């Protein structure tokens, strides 16, 4: 028996978590499986644009997506090398 | 004209073949001339579940290729009148199933049968695609488990967009069959409830098959579980077949029996 079970009701049943995860996931998958594939292309394009100004490696640009019930957060992280100066376009 | 029913799920191991065998047998028990076809080329199994594995001579692929006549490949069930099995081939050739060939065989069977039950392979490849493509109705089998529900949703999407019915601007009549349902785990909040799965997949509920030892025992001896009419799974499939034929029979949600409750109390105090 888990500690949760011993000291009181567990805070959240796992079946509830399963339902919520599925609802969020399927809402996005139904919205268009094709759209889910754009992240690698977005990352490539971003690197290309950033490189016009700053010398960055492929590994220094990261694109992440976090899907929630009513919104998706797109997080773009660009790590600039130290001592970077704008090279001017 | 036969009604073509596909039994599909996306995910493997959820009970498609058990369900195909049970539904085909149940339909035949109700006097409907029925054939069950195995679409899982390379991984033949319906013959084993139906208990006719030693009588396979010709198969679905032989008929498609013109190497055998349909009547040579059809295996007549020895227990139930009006029930036939069309086994598939063990070939590893992925292209053995052709769309034209499947259409031709289904067309020929349609002349003579009331129901054609197509047992789909797992996945969304050719076999699974062709099993659902010509269907009039679908039994979507899912376990109350996240990956199974997700894959079922994918399959529902494919049937809604890529089937022949969809191409004709119509739609496959889809039903949800929940299998391996464990009321004790649902009660504890460890398993998705019927309402949860139904709400997520948004399909009418055809039946609920509880987790039941009789399913393995029936497959051990090559007997469709619906013939075990004392078992919970057998009863659940009998109701499923009645509803599939349009009868107004209420779906029984498996609940904890008295023994289950006592069992739980004892376990809690232990």
Interface residues (C-beta under 8 A of the other chain):
Chain A: X10 X13 X14 X15 X16 X18 X19 X21 X22 X23 X25 X26 X29 X30
Chain B: X145 X146 X149 X150 X153 X154 X157 X186 X188 X189 X190 X191 X192 X193 X196 X200
